[in-house]
Amino acid sequence: MTPKISLRNVTKRFPVRSGADASAQGTLTALDDVSIDVPPGDFLALVGPSGSGKTTLLDLLAGLTEPTSGAVLVDGTPITGPGQDRGVVFQQYALFPWRTALANVTFPLENRPVGGVRLTRAQRVQRAREHLELVGLRGFEDRYPHELSGGMKQRVAIARSLAYRPDILLMDEPFGALDAQTREQLQDELLRIWRATGTTILFITHDIDEAVYLGTRVAVLSARPGRLQAVVETELPHRGHGGDIRSDPRFVRLRHEVWSLLHGGDRLVAEERAVA
């Protein structure tokens, strides 16, 4: 099966000023020789220290920048720029304050065809309503962003990204600014949406618990330059279906494995497995 997302020996460098001479140029390596495949319908969580290149990787997948070397592919085809097959959700909601929730969701549908067909206004409104209902915001269609809580704003942002039905959803710490209770609620909502739509998701987070709870796999990047430490299989039963899965011994073990990779690398994990 062709991977939905594939990174092959991807390195990304940026030019930077070097030394006291403002005209002198050096380079900063954000990602170094990263290779990973993401199957269709997978939920891959990505963790790493600050500066490990997580957002750079997302920008490459979104088509906002190009790798210095290596290849970034979707369905086996190199990415050449942004595309309708990929939706992006950022930590900041980026909603238009002068538009209602419904109008924010219809916005991307107004400016691009969907499946090669330009939707009528009635079709755009219907699709927006369906996706607001999908994220639990039925009845809030006419509210403006200032009338919504932070969690509701992020739901609108997710609905907007899903409205044109992308194959891939790229999420850059979307719940990072929310309180703990709202964050857990939206984690469960996202799992429900993922199961309902079959969308392939790449989810960036600093939170190890969030990564283990959400991801079918967790990819761990090293400190700069970002290299792939390991990919941990994290499928847990009953996640997103209520109950305190975070106290389950399997969750605790997986969380510790990811923590060990972040703090001690492959060597520490290998030593702990050998002892076990």
PLY file of the C-alpha trace (Angstrom):
ply
format ascii 1.0
element vertex 276
property float x
property float y
property float z
element edge 275
property int vertex1
property int vertex2
end_header
0.00 0.00 0.00
1.31 3.44 -0.94
1.75 5.62 2.17
-0.53 8.63 2.39
2.45 10.69 3.62
6.09 9.83 3.05
9.24 11.71 4.08
12.39 10.29 2.54
15.74 11.43 3.93
14.40 14.94 4.44
16.85 17.64 5.51
15.88 21.29 5.91
18.41 24.08 6.42
17.81 27.80 6.82
20.26 30.63 6.17
21.16 32.61 9.30
23.45 35.49 10.14
26.80 34.31 11.41
28.99 36.20 13.89
29.24 39.95 14.34
29.27 40.63 10.62
25.62 41.08 9.62
26.50 40.23 6.03
28.08 36.89 6.93
25.77 33.93 6.29
25.67 30.56 7.97
23.10 27.78 8.01
20.85 26.27 10.66
19.79 22.66 10.23
16.21 22.26 11.47
15.65 18.68 10.25
18.33 16.15 9.45
17.74 13.04 7.31
14.18 12.34 8.52
12.35 9.39 6.97
8.87 8.23 7.95
5.79 6.76 6.27
2.21 7.46 7.39
-0.42 4.98 6.11
-3.85 6.20 4.97
-6.16 6.83 7.92
-3.35 6.85 10.48
-3.21 9.27 13.42
0.44 10.16 13.92
1.37 12.31 16.91
4.71 14.12 16.71
6.66 15.21 19.79
10.07 16.72 20.32
11.87 19.44 22.28
11.47 23.09 21.33
13.50 23.75 18.21
13.44 20.13 17.06
11.81 21.01 13.74
8.22 19.90 14.40
6.62 22.98 12.83
9.20 22.94 10.02
8.07 19.40 9.21
4.44 20.51 9.17
5.30 23.44 6.89
6.96 21.02 4.47
3.85 18.83 4.41
1.60 21.85 3.98
3.66 22.90 0.96
4.66 26.20 2.55
8.37 25.46 2.14
10.58 22.95 0.35
13.19 20.54 1.72
16.86 21.32 1.23
17.30 17.67 0.28
15.15 14.56 0.29
11.53 14.14 -0.79
8.15 14.92 0.78
5.36 12.90 -0.87
1.59 12.54 -0.65
0.22 9.38 -2.27
3.65 8.87 -3.84
3.67 12.28 -5.53
6.07 15.07 -4.50
4.44 18.07 -2.83
4.87 21.23 -4.91
2.83 23.67 -2.81
-0.36 23.97 -0.75
-3.25 21.79 -1.89
-6.87 20.95 -1.12
-5.83 17.45 -0.11
-4.29 18.95 3.07
-6.06 20.98 5.75
-4.11 22.85 8.45
-5.20 23.77 11.99
-2.92 26.02 14.05
-2.83 26.82 17.78
-4.21 30.28 17.05
-7.70 30.00 15.62
-7.18 32.52 12.78
-10.92 33.16 12.47
-12.28 36.26 10.77
-13.79 38.33 13.62
-16.34 39.96 11.31
-17.70 36.59 10.12
-20.05 34.26 11.98
-19.04 30.69 12.72
-20.97 29.57 9.65
-19.38 32.20 7.42
-15.90 31.30 8.68
-16.47 27.69 7.66
-17.85 28.61 4.24
-14.88 30.89 3.50
-12.51 28.28 1.96
-15.41 26.89 -0.06
-16.04 30.30 -1.63
-12.60 30.57 -3.17
-11.87 27.11 -4.46
-13.73 24.29 -6.21
-14.31 21.08 -4.28
-13.58 17.93 -6.23
-13.31 20.06 -9.35
-16.79 21.52 -8.84
-17.55 25.04 -7.60
-20.30 24.81 -5.00
-23.37 27.01 -5.03
-24.05 29.24 -2.04
-26.73 26.85 -0.80
-24.32 23.91 -1.08
-21.61 25.83 0.79
-23.99 26.71 3.62
-25.25 23.13 3.84
-21.73 21.72 4.01
-20.71 24.29 6.63
-23.72 23.40 8.77
-22.88 19.70 8.50
-19.32 20.26 9.66
-20.28 22.57 12.51
-22.62 19.82 13.65
-19.77 17.32 13.25
-17.66 19.30 15.74
-20.56 19.76 18.16
-21.54 23.34 17.33
-25.07 22.93 16.07
-27.01 26.01 17.14
-23.95 28.27 17.15
-23.87 28.99 13.42
-24.71 32.68 13.83
-22.28 33.42 16.67
-19.26 35.64 16.06
-15.80 34.63 17.34
-15.98 37.06 20.27
-19.14 35.27 21.41
-17.42 31.86 21.50
-15.12 30.26 24.07
-11.59 29.24 23.15
-12.64 25.63 22.72
-15.53 26.63 20.48
-13.25 28.78 18.32
-10.93 25.82 17.83
-13.91 23.66 16.88
-14.83 26.22 14.21
-11.23 26.13 12.93
-11.37 22.34 12.72
-14.75 22.45 10.94
-13.33 24.97 8.45
-10.36 22.73 7.69
-12.59 19.67 7.24
-15.28 21.38 5.16
-13.53 20.84 1.84
-12.86 17.24 2.89
-9.07 17.02 2.77
-7.43 13.60 2.87
-4.90 14.88 5.42
-5.31 17.11 8.47
-2.14 18.79 9.75
-2.50 20.12 13.31
0.14 22.29 15.01
-0.49 22.24 18.79
-4.18 23.07 18.26
-5.13 22.60 21.93
-2.06 24.19 23.49
-3.80 27.40 24.60
-6.82 25.70 26.18
-7.52 24.83 29.80
-7.03 21.20 30.84
-10.73 20.24 30.93
-11.52 21.78 27.53
-8.38 20.22 26.11
-9.45 16.71 27.17
-12.95 17.28 25.76
-11.54 18.34 22.39
-9.14 15.40 22.35
-12.13 13.05 22.59
-14.00 15.09 19.96
-11.03 14.87 17.61
-10.84 11.10 18.02
-14.56 10.85 17.25
-14.16 13.01 14.13
-11.13 11.01 13.02
-13.07 7.74 13.32
-16.07 9.24 11.50
-14.09 10.69 8.58
-11.10 8.38 8.16
-8.88 11.43 7.65
-5.12 10.93 7.99
-3.94 13.16 10.84
-0.51 14.46 11.79
-0.74 16.11 15.21
2.10 18.14 16.71
2.22 18.55 20.48
4.62 19.21 23.35
2.40 17.17 25.67
3.48 13.52 26.00
0.16 12.46 27.56
-1.73 14.07 24.68
0.47 12.35 22.10
0.04 8.89 23.66
-3.70 9.39 24.14
-4.41 10.57 20.61
-1.90 8.86 18.36
-2.03 5.37 16.94
1.73 6.03 16.78
4.01 8.65 18.32
7.04 9.89 16.35
9.78 11.32 18.56
12.22 13.92 17.25
15.57 14.70 18.86
16.77 18.16 19.82
18.06 20.34 16.98
18.89 19.24 14.44
15.68 17.23 14.46
16.31 13.56 13.78
13.76 10.77 14.10
14.51 8.96 17.36
11.80 6.32 17.08
8.16 5.68 16.26
6.24 4.16 19.17
3.10 2.12 18.53
0.49 3.49 20.95
-2.88 2.01 20.00
-4.93 1.79 23.19
-8.40 0.24 23.56
-11.32 2.43 24.60
-9.48 5.75 24.18
-11.98 8.48 23.51
-14.85 6.35 24.83
-14.90 7.55 28.43
-13.12 6.15 31.45
-9.71 7.04 32.82
-7.49 5.41 30.21
-4.61 7.60 31.39
-4.33 5.53 34.58
-4.19 2.26 32.64
-0.80 0.53 33.14
-0.34 0.30 29.36
-0.80 4.06 29.03
1.68 4.67 31.85
4.23 2.35 30.22
3.86 4.00 26.80
4.09 7.47 28.30
7.32 6.51 30.07
8.74 5.05 26.85
8.12 8.30 24.97
9.47 10.33 27.90
12.62 8.18 27.92
13.15 8.72 24.20
12.86 12.48 24.68
15.23 12.55 27.63
17.67 9.72 27.04
17.24 8.61 23.45
17.27 5.06 22.12
20.02 3.99 24.54
17.90 4.54 27.67
14.86 2.80 26.17
16.98 -0.17 25.08
18.49 -0.47 28.58
15.05 -0.37 30.23
13.67 -3.01 27.84
16.68 -5.24 28.57
16.06 -4.95 32.33
12.37 -5.69 31.87
0 1
1 2
2 3
3 4
4 5
5 6
6 7
7 8
8 9
9 10
10 11
11 12
12 13
13 14
14 15
15 16
16 17
17 18
18 19
19 20
20 21
21 22
22 23
23 24
24 25
25 26
26 27
27 28
28 29
29 30
30 31
31 32
32 33
33 34
34 35
35 36
36 37
37 38
38 39
39 40
40 41
41 42
42 43
43 44
44 45
45 46
46 47
47 48
48 49
49 50
50 51
51 52
52 53
53 54
54 55
55 56
56 57
57 58
58 59
59 60
60 61
61 62
62 63
63 64
64 65
65 66
66 67
67 68
68 69
69 70
70 71
71 72
72 73
73 74
74 75
75 76
76 77
77 78
78 79
79 80
80 81
81 82
82 83
83 84
84 85
85 86
86 87
87 88
88 89
89 90
90 91
91 92
92 93
93 94
94 95
95 96
96 97
97 98
98 99
99 100
100 101
101 102
102 103
103 104
104 105
105 106
106 107
107 108
108 109
109 110
110 111
111 112
112 113
113 114
114 115
115 116
116 117
117 118
118 119
119 120
120 121
121 122
122 123
123 124
124 125
125 126
126 127
127 128
128 129
129 130
130 131
131 132
132 133
133 134
134 135
135 136
136 137
137 138
138 139
139 140
140 141
141 142
142 143
143 144
144 145
145 146
146 147
147 148
148 149
149 150
150 151
151 152
152 153
153 154
154 155
155 156
156 157
157 158
158 159
159 160
160 161
161 162
162 163
163 164
164 165
165 166
166 167
167 168
168 169
169 170
170 171
171 172
172 173
173 174
174 175
175 176
176 177
177 178
178 179
179 180
180 181
181 182
182 183
183 184
184 185
185 186
186 187
187 188
188 189
189 190
190 191
191 192
192 193
193 194
194 195
195 196
196 197
197 198
198 199
199 200
200 201
201 202
202 203
203 204
204 205
205 206
206 207
207 208
208 209
209 210
210 211
211 212
212 213
213 214
214 215
215 216
216 217
217 218
218 219
219 220
220 221
221 222
222 223
223 224
224 225
225 226
226 227
227 228
228 229
229 230
230 231
231 232
232 233
233 234
234 235
235 236
236 237
237 238
238 239
239 240
240 241
241 242
242 243
243 244
244 245
245 246
246 247
247 248
248 249
249 250
250 251
251 252
252 253
253 254
254 255
255 256
256 257
257 258
258 259
259 260
260 261
261 262
262 263
263 264
264 265
265 266
266 267
267 268
268 269
269 270
270 271
271 272
272 273
273 274
274 275
